[in-house]
Amino acid sequence: MTNQAQNSPIILHECTVLGAPGFPFLPGDSVNLVFEGDTVSCNSATRTIPFSLIEVADLSVNGPGTVVSGGGFIGGGFDVDGALTGMAIAGVLNALTSKKTTQTFIVLTTNFGELHLHYSLMEPAALRIFLGGIFVRLRFLNTQWRHERARVIEDQLISGTISDAEAETFKARLLSSPNWPDPALEAEQARRENKRLADLGPKGTCPNCDQIIPLLSETCPHCRANFGEYASWSVIPLKA
């Protein structure tokens, strides 16, 4: 299939290694994880380890996300006013002493090892979206996955759920990126084609500015006079 890789590199800075069997890193090492095309590299201050996305068996992102730690002050006091004052003070103290951290874990399973990373700059859901293009590329590289999807298309074709043309379209999308139409571009192309056909047709004179324009014009391109359905005038045909 055609290359589905992203055009610009995706870099996850300051990942902390939690475990790296098969990789020359130790727990606690800080690394940058870089995805560029079909190449992945894990770079520390002293080592650069490149490998292919083809060698990646699985990529997962999980974790609790933002976690608040610290604080723990509980307000109290005599009578209602005292209790309210105590709770207010406790709230201020908790805000000052609480610490928010982002706990996101990345597991990269390859043909030769595993890389377990902690990433604190993005929550799991946001990171999963950020790496969406990588997950798409991994699926396309998985021949078994593509065969399974092709089988689903064939089954639906046999059952009559989809037509031959639809099946061909769906199969083509398994092999290359779909070329989605641009509505604005299509509208502009239609406008130009309509203008071209109008220019080839009979001509007339605009009753407002006396310019020669296509006879079937709904609007004069020179003075913007309207000759639409409810207009009180129309283009005057040229005399032979």
C-alpha positions as CSV (number, residue, x, y, z in Angstrom):
1,M,0.0,0.0,0.0
2,T,1.1,3.6,-0.3
3,N,2.9,5.3,2.5
4,Q,0.5,6.4,5.3
5,A,3.2,7.9,7.5
6,Q,2.9,11.4,8.8
7,N,4.7,14.2,6.9
8,S,6.4,15.7,9.9
9,P,8.0,14.0,12.9
10,I,6.1,13.4,16.1
11,I,8.4,13.8,19.1
12,L,7.5,12.9,22.7
13,H,10.1,14.8,24.8
14,E,11.3,13.8,28.3
15,C,9.9,10.3,28.6
16,T,11.1,8.4,31.7
17,V,12.1,4.8,31.1
18,L,10.4,2.4,33.5
19,G,11.6,-0.7,31.9
20,A,13.4,-1.5,28.6
21,P,14.2,-5.3,28.1
22,G,15.9,-5.5,24.7
23,F,16.9,-1.8,24.7
24,P,20.1,-0.3,26.1
25,F,18.3,1.9,28.6
26,L,18.0,1.8,32.4
27,P,15.0,2.6,34.5
28,G,15.0,6.3,35.2
29,D,16.7,7.3,32.0
30,S,15.2,10.3,30.2
31,V,14.6,9.7,26.5
32,N,12.9,11.3,23.5
33,L,10.6,9.1,21.4
34,V,10.5,10.1,17.8
35,F,8.2,8.9,15.0
36,E,9.3,10.0,11.5
37,G,7.9,8.2,8.5
38,D,8.3,4.5,9.1
39,T,11.3,5.1,11.4
40,V,11.1,5.2,15.2
41,S,14.0,6.3,17.3
42,C,14.5,6.4,21.1
43,N,17.2,8.9,22.0
44,S,18.8,9.5,25.4
45,A,21.7,11.9,26.2
46,T,24.2,9.2,25.2
47,R,22.4,6.7,22.9
48,T,20.3,6.9,19.7
49,I,18.4,3.7,19.0
50,P,16.6,3.7,15.6
51,F,14.3,0.9,14.4
52,S,11.5,0.5,11.9
53,L,7.8,0.8,12.5
54,I,7.5,-2.6,10.8
55,E,9.3,-4.0,13.9
56,V,6.6,-2.6,16.2
57,A,4.2,-5.4,17.2
58,D,2.0,-3.2,19.5
59,L,1.8,0.3,20.9
60,S,-0.4,1.1,23.9
61,V,-1.2,4.3,25.8
62,N,-2.9,4.2,29.2
63,G,-2.7,5.5,32.8
64,P,-4.9,7.5,35.2
65,G,-4.1,10.9,33.7
66,T,-3.9,13.9,36.1
67,V,-3.4,12.9,39.7
68,V,-3.6,15.3,42.7
69,S,-1.3,14.5,45.6
70,G,-0.5,16.3,48.8
71,G,-2.8,18.5,50.8
72,G,-4.9,16.6,53.3
73,F,-5.8,19.5,55.6
74,I,-9.3,19.3,57.1
75,G,-11.0,22.4,58.4
76,G,-12.6,22.5,61.8
77,G,-13.4,24.8,64.7
78,F,-16.0,25.7,67.3
79,D,-19.5,26.7,66.2
80,V,-20.6,27.3,62.6
81,D,-18.4,30.4,62.0
82,G,-15.4,28.6,63.4
83,A,-16.0,25.6,61.2
84,L,-16.5,27.7,58.1
85,T,-13.3,29.6,58.8
86,G,-11.4,26.4,59.4
87,M,-12.6,24.9,56.2
88,A,-11.7,28.0,54.3
89,I,-8.1,28.0,55.7
90,A,-7.8,24.3,54.9
91,G,-8.9,24.9,51.4
92,V,-6.2,27.5,50.9
93,L,-3.6,25.2,52.5
94,N,-4.6,22.3,50.3
95,A,-4.4,24.5,47.2
96,L,-0.9,25.6,48.2
97,T,0.4,22.1,49.0
98,S,-1.4,20.0,46.5
99,K,0.5,18.9,43.5
100,K,-0.9,17.9,40.1
101,T,1.0,15.4,38.0
102,T,0.1,13.7,34.8
103,Q,0.5,9.9,34.8
104,T,0.6,8.5,31.3
105,F,2.2,5.2,30.4
106,I,3.4,4.1,27.0
107,V,4.3,0.5,26.1
108,L,6.1,-0.1,22.8
109,T,6.4,-3.8,22.0
110,T,8.8,-4.7,19.3
111,N,10.3,-7.8,17.6
112,F,13.3,-7.5,19.9
113,G,12.1,-6.0,23.2
114,E,9.7,-3.8,25.1
115,L,9.9,-0.2,26.0
116,H,7.9,1.0,29.0
117,L,7.8,4.8,29.4
118,H,6.2,7.3,31.7
119,Y,5.1,10.6,30.0
120,S,4.0,13.6,32.0
121,L,3.3,16.2,29.3
122,M,0.0,14.8,28.0
123,E,-2.9,12.8,29.4
124,P,-3.6,9.4,27.9
125,A,-6.7,10.3,25.9
126,A,-5.0,13.4,24.4
127,L,-1.8,11.4,23.7
128,R,-3.8,8.7,22.0
129,I,-5.3,11.3,19.7
130,F,-1.9,12.9,19.1
131,L,-0.5,9.5,18.0
132,G,-3.6,8.6,15.9
133,G,-1.6,8.7,12.6
134,I,0.9,6.2,14.1
135,F,-1.9,3.7,15.0
136,V,-3.4,4.1,11.5
137,R,0.0,3.3,10.0
138,L,0.5,0.2,12.3
139,R,-2.8,-1.2,11.2
140,F,-2.0,-0.8,7.5
141,L,1.3,-2.5,8.0
142,N,-0.5,-5.5,9.6
143,T,-1.1,-7.8,6.6
144,Q,-3.4,-10.1,8.7
145,W,-5.6,-7.1,9.6
146,R,-5.9,-6.0,6.0
147,H,-6.8,-9.6,4.9
148,E,-9.5,-9.7,7.7
149,R,-10.9,-6.4,6.5
150,A,-10.9,-7.5,2.9
151,R,-12.8,-10.7,4.0
152,V,-15.5,-8.6,5.7
153,I,-15.9,-6.6,2.4
154,E,-16.2,-9.9,0.4
155,D,-18.8,-11.3,2.8
156,Q,-20.9,-8.2,2.6
157,L,-20.6,-8.3,-1.2
158,I,-21.7,-11.9,-1.3
159,S,-24.7,-11.2,1.0
160,G,-25.8,-8.4,-1.3
161,T,-25.4,-5.7,1.4
162,I,-23.0,-3.7,-0.9
163,S,-22.6,-3.4,-4.6
164,D,-19.6,-4.3,-6.8
165,A,-18.7,-0.7,-7.1
166,E,-18.8,-0.1,-3.3
167,A,-16.7,-3.2,-2.7
168,E,-14.0,-1.9,-5.1
169,T,-14.0,1.4,-3.4
170,F,-13.7,-0.1,0.1
171,K,-10.9,-2.4,-1.1
172,A,-9.0,0.5,-2.7
173,R,-9.1,2.2,0.7
174,L,-7.2,-0.7,2.2
175,L,-4.4,-0.2,-0.3
176,S,-4.0,3.6,-0.3
177,S,-5.2,6.8,1.4
178,P,-8.7,7.8,0.2
179,N,-8.8,11.0,-1.9
180,W,-11.7,12.8,-0.2
181,P,-13.3,15.4,-2.4
182,D,-13.1,19.1,-1.5
183,P,-16.6,20.6,-1.6
184,A,-15.3,24.1,-2.1
185,L,-13.0,23.0,-5.0
186,E,-15.9,21.0,-6.6
187,A,-18.2,24.0,-6.3
188,E,-15.5,26.2,-8.0
189,Q,-15.0,23.7,-10.7
190,A,-18.8,23.5,-11.3
191,R,-19.0,27.3,-11.5
192,R,-16.1,27.5,-14.0
193,E,-17.7,24.8,-16.2
194,N,-21.1,26.6,-16.1
195,K,-19.4,29.8,-17.1
196,R,-17.5,28.1,-19.9
197,L,-20.7,26.6,-21.3
198,A,-22.5,29.9,-20.9
199,D,-19.7,31.7,-22.8
200,L,-20.1,29.3,-25.7
201,G,-23.9,29.9,-25.9
202,P,-25.8,32.8,-27.4
203,K,-25.1,36.3,-26.2
204,G,-27.2,39.3,-25.3
205,T,-27.0,42.8,-23.9
206,C,-27.4,43.7,-20.2
207,P,-30.3,46.2,-20.0
208,N,-28.6,48.0,-17.2
209,C,-25.0,48.5,-18.4
210,D,-25.3,47.6,-22.1
211,Q,-22.4,45.1,-21.8
212,I,-22.5,41.9,-23.9
213,I,-23.0,38.9,-21.7
214,P,-24.3,35.3,-22.0
215,L,-28.0,35.3,-22.9
216,L,-28.9,32.9,-20.1
217,S,-27.0,34.9,-17.3
218,E,-28.8,35.2,-14.0
219,T,-26.5,38.0,-13.0
220,C,-24.6,40.5,-15.0
221,P,-20.8,40.0,-14.3
222,H,-20.2,43.7,-14.8
223,C,-22.9,45.6,-12.9
224,R,-24.4,42.7,-10.9
225,A,-27.9,43.3,-12.3
226,N,-30.1,40.4,-11.4
227,F,-32.1,38.4,-14.1
228,G,-33.2,35.6,-11.9
229,E,-36.7,34.0,-11.6
230,Y,-38.4,37.0,-10.0
231,A,-36.5,39.8,-11.8
232,S,-38.5,42.4,-13.8
233,W,-36.0,42.5,-16.7
234,S,-33.9,40.0,-18.6
235,V,-30.9,40.0,-21.0
236,I,-31.8,41.4,-24.4
237,P,-30.9,39.0,-27.2
238,L,-28.4,40.3,-29.8
239,K,-30.0,41.1,-33.2
240,A,-28.6,39.0,-36.1
